[in-house]
Amino acid sequence: MITSLCSLILLLGSNADLSALSPEEPAVASIAFWNLENLFDYEDDPENPGDDEFLPDKEWDQNRYGRKLAHLARAIDSLDTNLLAVCEVENQRVLEDLIAESVLVSDGWSIAHIDSPDHRGIDLALLYRAPFQLANAATLHPIDMGEGNIATRGVLEVPLQVSGKPLTVLVNHWPSRYGGAEKSAPKRAAAALTARGVIDGHLALDPLADILVVGDLNDDPWDASVLSVLKAVRERRSVEHPLNLSPTRNGSFSPRLWNPSWSFASGSDTGTYYYWSGWTWNCFDQIIVSPGMLDSKGITLVRDSVEIHHPDFMTDSVLNASRPARFRKFRGKWEEGYSDHFPVKAKIQIEISTDPESDRK
């Protein structure tokens, strides 16, 4: 394998064909996650009672749906990303309509989506384009919510390949804090346990597997579901330490993950989601990586690249210029912004080899 990490770098979001690069030329691509805030179409689906608030008799008609799509497309275009995981989408149709918007239609987006059993009728999906390719079919892992609890989104696993290197993406949208953060915490712990089980399955086969975990976790990086159940920690060195990749005394193997999303809480008025009722910021939308994405082989998270994407046009210039500009009806008036969440993004470096089918060596 011939590699180099000091030559030409592709600009973020470029619709690159990595096969055109020489072995000495690494590539950098952009990945992102965004909660699209109730992207429903305007037609009634009798099998989805969750869409009843998004119909023409509720002022959600073809024109408003079209404006929502146009606004989302503008924001996605500004993200300039190659990989976009999303949540709160009703179905495959809304995703197809979104990537057909004029500013996105020539970008070559593909869709990985599976209908979920969620009671609100909202799903997870992954939009991807060159240099990423789908390696195998996506899988939706169900979350055991326990007896008496309503169904929720699962964990969407999407196996990708780029320049012969495998990348597993887990897209998450954990249960909300409805009813109170403490009371609903076991539901998010169940979601975290599901994701952790998928991760451990991959790491048992390859401790340095490149796994990207993204999503709206409805918990902050310091909450128990993320820190203790998912085992996504703040301290990078503890993830890179050799002992993290060693079995415990009882033989179990569940290495810590690195969560750079703690940086989203670096200021007093920062975050990815603003809770208007409590006048508080949260860092629910997160990017988390496996130990393998911290080495210099295969696919690597670029240091200090994780960030919240909040250009001025996506902020609420009327109510508060630093908050997300939402797209919803509020106190009898429509706010036609973008979403109640900001997207999060990062850069990943892709090792180029002479043999695109070669394994990590």
CORJO-V807506 format. One record per run of one state. SS is the DSSP state (helix for helix, strand for strand, loop for the rest). FROM is the first residue (numbers start at 1). LEN is the number of residues. If there is no record, write none. Layout:
# CORJO-V807506
SS	FROM	LEN
SS	FROM	LEN
This chain:
# CORJO-V807506
loop	1	17
helix	18	3
loop	21	6
strand	27	13
loop	40	9
helix	49	3
loop	52	4
helix	56	3
loop	59	3
helix	62	18
loop	80	3
strand	83	7
loop	90	2
helix	92	8
loop	100	5
helix	105	3
loop	108	2
strand	110	4
loop	114	9
strand	123	6
loop	129	4
strand	133	2
loop	135	4
strand	139	3
loop	142	13
strand	155	8
loop	163	2
strand	165	9
loop	174	7
helix	181	25
loop	206	5
strand	211	6
loop	217	7
helix	224	6
loop	230	2
strand	232	2
loop	234	2
helix	236	5
loop	241	1
helix	242	4
loop	246	11
strand	257	3
helix	260	6
loop	266	7
strand	273	3
loop	276	4
strand	280	3
loop	283	2
strand	285	5
loop	290	1
helix	291	4
loop	295	4
strand	299	3
loop	302	5
strand	307	3
loop	310	2
helix	312	3
strand	315	2
loop	317	3
strand	320	5
loop	325	2
strand	327	4
loop	331	2
strand	333	4
loop	337	4
strand	341	1
loop	342	1
strand	343	8
loop	351	11
